């Protein structure tokens, strides 16, 4: 075959060798908005360093290798001894080690820690999303462990360490530890109160023996796990170490790894407890209340993770359209393609802006902000995670056939995109959680309405949407059947309020016109043609 037929033209170069943080204007501006000025210099430097690593060819290769070589379960050694170990490709360990070294598990005790960590999590997830599961659970375990000062003193320094210490050894012999979680069981799923795992008290105060199973146990290679089991006084939270203090393995039988749609680099498993040693966390019968802070933190990470996937999908789509030519010009200059890209960019920026606002509320820690989080986290988790899949699919389509092949990385984004909507409670669970907060915690609704009301008068479409929302909230008759509709409106109004206050006028105008004003179709690319769509797309572009 003649070599001339293989001359490659009109192809976009790889999106590589860039600073994922600095090139994301919405993210960089959000960090500046929410951090104290005294922290900004150091935060920008650390996030830019992480951003350059995330955008490097090396990190992209790590992500591809970790997914092409998924974890392998070894239940027994060569002699027949039960070992229950999960082997990962070296690329996985490099990704996880970089995440830990970057402070993505150490937010709780440093100034501005949650905003800085959220931004870093959003940046690093764009290199590879699967390893974010143990990162998230290690970070989120801290508030649950703090219900027991002795446990917190023992484990928190390990969980917040910036050293990734691979391998199963007693925690006291390690420089850092990773945590997982086991809540759901075959018969219960999200209804964790239906759990049947039993906990029997041992002679030593606070120690128990567990017998039962977990249908989904995340990150089974971790050093410790927070699990739920039925004790004498009811459902209780327990800490299960993989290796006991004397160096022996705890009874922790991994039955199989889940064969998942996406998230291939990460190990999710089914495990059996049979005489498994555990320590109680919190009071007996208060398991849900004890672990709920961990669940709230991991739900926020679902929002951040989805925002990261959307940002990477949009960055890839805009990058491709900037270089690809068709019908006599660049795709990005074609009015219809520009409409699609702008619509996708709006979804991405709204998700990023909301995620950082929630992280800032964690840093604030005031009663008002905690009340705000009680409603805002499940509402954001419901909506942002659901928007991720259509964004990933449309962005893939922007690349055409080039996006449908594995080499582009877009199929991996698409397979990953539904996960955060399912993990830590699917859509109905989030909607019902919002209803419970509305009915039981009036301070939460007051805080939410104060937040959205801060932009009142700045945009007539936002004002009308707030008014309609208040009408819906005033009538909670038969509300469960319309809970999804209500929570969707709450999330959109909150995003609209944040963008009106903080985003460029072109972004806020387009969001309010489409998402709140109703001038929008059922698919992306149906924004009003009169908007400044070029400015929206330019803002989303990566400058190489």
N, C-alpha and C positions, 0 to 999 in steps of 0.2 A: 504494500500500500504506500502511496506517495506521502512523503513527510509533510508536504504542503497542506494536506487535508487535516492535519492535526494542529495547525496553528490556532491557538486559543485567543479569541477576542471577545469583547463585550461581556466579560464576566467580572463580577465584583471581587476585589481582593478580600482575603480573609479579614474578619474583624479581630485583629490581634495586635498586641503591643500598644495598649492604651491604658489609661488610668480610669478604671470603672467608677471610682468615686468622683473625681473631679469633673469628668465628662457628663455626669448626671446632675444637671442643674437643679432639679427639684430636690434631690437628696442633699446636695451641698448647701443649698439655701436653707433647707429645713434644719440641718445641724447648726448652722449659724444662728438661726432664729431661736432655737431652744436651749442652746448652751450658754452658760455664763461667759462673757468675753475673756475672762482670765483663763478659761479652759480651751478656747478656740485654737490657739496656735498649736498646742500639742495634739489636739484632736484631729485637726486637718492633716498634720504631718503623719500621724499613725494611720489615718484612713486613706490618705493618698498612697502611702507605702503598700498597704493592703490592696488598694485598688490597682496599682501597677502590677502586683503579683497576680491578682485575679484576672487581669487582662493579658497576661503573658502567654506565650506559646506553651511554656512548661506546664502552667496550671491547667490550660485547656487539654493538654495531653493527659495529665493526671485524671481529669474528669472523664475523658473518654475511656481510659484504661480501667478505671474503677467500675465503670458500667459494663464494659465488654468482658470483664472478669469478675463476676459477682461472687459473693462469699460462699464458702463451702463448709458444710457441717461435718465434723468428725465426732461421732458419738463414742467410739472406743479406740484405744491404742492398739498396737500390734499384738499385745498379749491378751486382749479381751477385757481390759479394765475400762470402766466407764470414765470418759474424760469430758465429753460435751463441750468441745471447743469449736469455735468458728474461725476459719482461716480467711484472711482478706488479702487482696493484691497489695503490694507495697504502695501503689498510688493512693489507695484509701488511707493508709496510715499517714502519708505525707499531707493529704488534705486535712485530716482530722488534727494532726499535729500542728499544722499552720493555724487552724481555727483556734485551738487552745492557746497557742503562743500569742495570738492576736488579741487575747482577752475576751473571747466570745462566750466564756463561761464565768466571767468575773465582773458582773455588773453591780452587785448589790451593795458594795461597800465603798466604791470610789465616786467622787463627785461627777455628776452628769453621766453616771455609769450606764444607765439604761438607754439614753439617746446615743451615746457613743457605741454601745454594743449593738443596738438595733441597726445603726448605719453600717457597722462592720458586718453584721449578719446578712444584711441586704446585699452588700458588695460581694462577700465571699460565696454566698449561695449561687451567684451567677457563674462561678467557676464549676460548681457541682453541687446539686441539691441534696443527694441522699445522705451524705455524712452529717447534714444539719440535724438529723433526728437525735443522735446522742449528744450533740452540742446543746440542743434545746433542752433536753431532759436534765442534763447535768446542771445547766443554768437554773432551770425551774425547780429543782429539788430543794434549793436552799431555803425558801420561805417555809416549806413544809417541815424540814428538819429543825428549824428554829423554834418550833413548838416544844422541843425537848432540848434545853440548853446543853446537856451533856452530849447528846448526839451531834448537835451543831458544832460544839467545840472539837469533836473528834473528826468530823467529816468535812465541814465547810472549808477549812484550809486546803483540803485535797481537791474539792470540787472547783474552787476558785483559783487554783494554781494555774500558772501559765506553762506548766511542763506536762506534756503528754507522755505518760509512762506506760508503755504498751506491755501487755502480758498479765496473766492471772497470778497474783501474789497477795499475801495479807496486806490490807490497806496500810497498816503501820509501817510497812517496808517500802511504800511507794511515795514518789514525789508529787503525784497527781492522780486523781481518780475520775472515772467516767460513770455516770448513772443511767439506768434505764427505768422502765415502769411497766407494771403488769396489773391492769384493772379488769379488762373484759374477759368474759368466759363464754363458752359455747352457747349456753342456754340464755344468757342475759344480754350480751352485746353492750349497748349504751346504758341499759338498765343495771347498773352495777350493784344495786341493792339485791338483785337476784343471785349474786355470787354464792357459790356453794363451798368454796375452799374454807376449811375449818382451821381454827387456831386454838391450840391447847396450851394453857400456861404451864411453864416449867418451874422448877423450884427457885431459880434465880429471878429476882424481881425484874419485870419488864421483858423477860425472854419467853419465847413460845416455840411450839413445833407446828409447822403447817403441813396440811395434807389437802391436795386438790390440784387444780390445773388452771392455766391461763391460755386462752385461745389466741390472744395477741399479746406477746411480750416483746417489747421493742428493744433493740440493741442488746441481744443476749450475751455479747462478749464483755459487757460492762462489769465494773467492780462491785456494784451494788444496785439494788432495785427498791423502789417503793411499790408495794403491792397492797391490795385490799383482801381481807379475809374475815370470816365470821368468828368472833370471839364470844365469850359468854354473855357480854353486855351488848352484842350486836356488831355491825360492820366496823372494822378497825383498820387503821393504817399500820403497816409494818415495813421495816427495813430488812431486806434479805441480802447479805453479802455473798458473793460467789465463792470466796475463799475465807475460811475461818481463821481466827487469830493464831491457832497452832499450825497453820499451813495446810491443813486438810481441806479438801473440796466440800463445799456444802452440797446437800442433796438438791440438785437442780438439773433435771433430765430434759434436755432439749429434744423434743420428739421429731420436729422437722422445721425447716425454714419455709416461709411462705413464698409461693411463686407468684409474684405481684405484676400488675400491669406496668408500672414504672417503679421508680425508687429502687432500681435494681442493685445499686451498689451497697445498699443498706440491708442488714439482716433483721427481718421480723420473724418471730418464731412462736411455736407452741411449746409450752413447758409444763412439766409435771413436778409437783411438790409431794414428797413422801418422807416425812420426818425431817423436813427442812427447818433449819434453825433461823429464827428471826427475832428482831427487837421491836417492841411496840413503839410507834411514833404517835404522840398525843394520847388522849384518853381512850379507853375501850368504848366502843359504840359511837365514836365521833370520827370515824374514818373518812367520810365524805368531807366533813368540815376541815379536817386536817390536810387532806390532799388537794382541796379546792384551789388553794393558792398556786400549787404547782400546775394544775389544769389551766388556771387563768393565764399563767405566764406562757405555757406552751400554746395556748390559743392565740396569744399575741404573736408568737413566733410563726403560727400558721398565716397570720395576716402579713407579717414581714416577708416570709418565704414566698407567698403568692405575689407580693409586690415585686420581689426580686425576679421571679420568673417572668412576670409581665414586662419588667424593664428590659431584661435581656432579649425577650422576643421582639419588643418594639425597636430596640437598638439594632438588632439584626435586620429587621424589615426596612427601617429607614436607611441603614447603611447600604443594603442591596439596591434599593430604589435610587440612591444617590449616584451609583456607578453604572447601573444597568440602563441601556438605551433601547427604546422601542418606538416605532411609529414616528421616527424623526427627531427624537429628543430624549432627555433623561426621564425615567419613570417618575422621579420625585417632582418633576415640573408638570406632569399631567394632572389636570384638575381633579379627575376622578380618583387617581391614586393618592393624590395629596389629601383628599377627603378621607380616604380609608386610613392613611397614616396618622392624620390629625385625630381622628376618632379613637384610634388605638392609644395614641399618646395621652389623650385626656384620661383614659381609664388608668393608665400607668401612673400618671402624676397624682391623680386623686388617691390612688392606693398608697403611694409613697408618703404623701402628705399626711394622710390619716394615720398610718403606722407610726410615724415619728411623733405625732401629737399624743398618741397613746403611750409611747415610751416616755415622753416628757412628763406625763401624769404620774408614772411610776417614780420618776426622779423627784417630783414635787412631794408626793407622799401625804399631802394634807387631807383632811376629812372630805373636803369638797372634791378633790381630784380622785380619791378612792371611790366616792359615790359615783362620779362620772364614769370611771372605768367599769363599774358594775353593769352599766347598760351599754357603754360604748364598745367594750371588748366583744361580747357575743354578737352585737349588731354588726360590727366590722368583720368579725370572723365569718359570719353568715354571708355577707355581701361580697367582700373582696375576694374570698376564696372561690366563690361561684363565678366571678367574672374572669378568673384566670384561664379556664379552659377555652372559652370563646376567643379571648385575646390571643392565646397561643395558636389556635387553629387559624385565625385570620392572618396573623403575622406569618405563619408558615405559607399560607396561600400567596402572600405578597412575593415570596421567593419562587412561586410556581413549582415546576418539577425539581428545581434545585433545592427547594426546601423539603421535598418529600423524601429525599435520600438521606441515609443515616449520616453521611459525611458532613452534612450541614449543621448537625447538632439540633436542628429544629424538631425532629421526631422525639428526641429525648425530652425536650421541653414540653411537648404535647403530652407524652405519657406521664410525665411528672405532675402536670397541671391539675388533675382532679384530686390529688392526694390530700391537700390541706383542707379541702372541703369535707373530707371524710374523717380524718384524724381528729382526735380530741372532741368528738361530738359532731355529727353531721348536721345538715341544715335545719331539720326539725328540732333537734336538741338545742341548737343555738336560739331558734325562734322561741321555744318554750322557756328557755332561760331568761330571755328578755321579758316575757310576760310575767314570770315570777318576780323579777326585779320591779316591774311596774306596779304589781299588786301588793308587794310587801315592803318596798323600800322607797318611800316618797322622796327622800333626799336624792336618790339616784335620778329620778325624773327631773327634779329641780335643777340639778347640776347639768344634766343634758340640755335642758331648755335654756339655761344661762349660756351654755357654750354656743349653741346654734343662734341664739338671739344676739350674740355679740356682733353679728354682721347685719342685723336688721336695718333696713333702710338703704342698704348699699346696692341692692339689685331687686327689682320688682318681682322677678320670677322666683327668687329665693324667698321673698316675703310671702308670696302667695303659697308656696310650698309649705312654709312653716305654718301658715294659717290652716291649710288643709290637714296637716299633720295634727295640729291641736284639736281639730274637729274629730279626727279618728281616735285620738287618745281620750276624748271626752266620752266616747261610747265604747265601753269594753264588753258589751253584750255579745255573746257568741264569738269572742275574740280569737279563740284558738283556731277556728277554721280560716280566719284571715290573718293569722299571725305572720306568715311570710310576707304578705303585702305590706303590713305595718312595719316590719323590721327593715324591709327594703327601702321604704320611704324614709325611715329614720336614718339609715346609713347614707342615703343620697343627700338628704338635707344637711347632715353633718359634713360630708365631703364638700358640698356646695358652700357652706359657711366658711370652711377653712380656705378654700380656693379663692373666694371673694376677698377674704382678708389678706391672703399671703401670696397668691399666684399673680403672674402678669395678667393684665386686663384681657388679652386675647384668649388665654386659657380659661379664666373665670367666666367670660362671656359665652364661650362655646359650651362649657359644661352646663351652665344655667339654662341656656337656650335649649339644649338637647335633653339632658337628664331631668331637669326640673320644669322647663317650659313646654315640653312635649313636642318640640319641633325636631323629631328624630324618627327614623324608621326602625324596623325590627332587626336590621343587620348593620354592621359597621360600614362606614362610608356614606352615611345618610345625614350628615350634618347640614345645616342651612348653608347655602352657597355664599351667602353674603358675609360670612364670618371671615376673620383674618386667619385663615388656615395655614398659610405659609409660615406665620410667626409661631404657630403651635408646633409645626413639624420641625422647624429650625431649632426650636428649643430642645426637642427630643433627640436631635442628631448627635452623633459622636464625632468630635473633631480629632482626627488623627494627626 
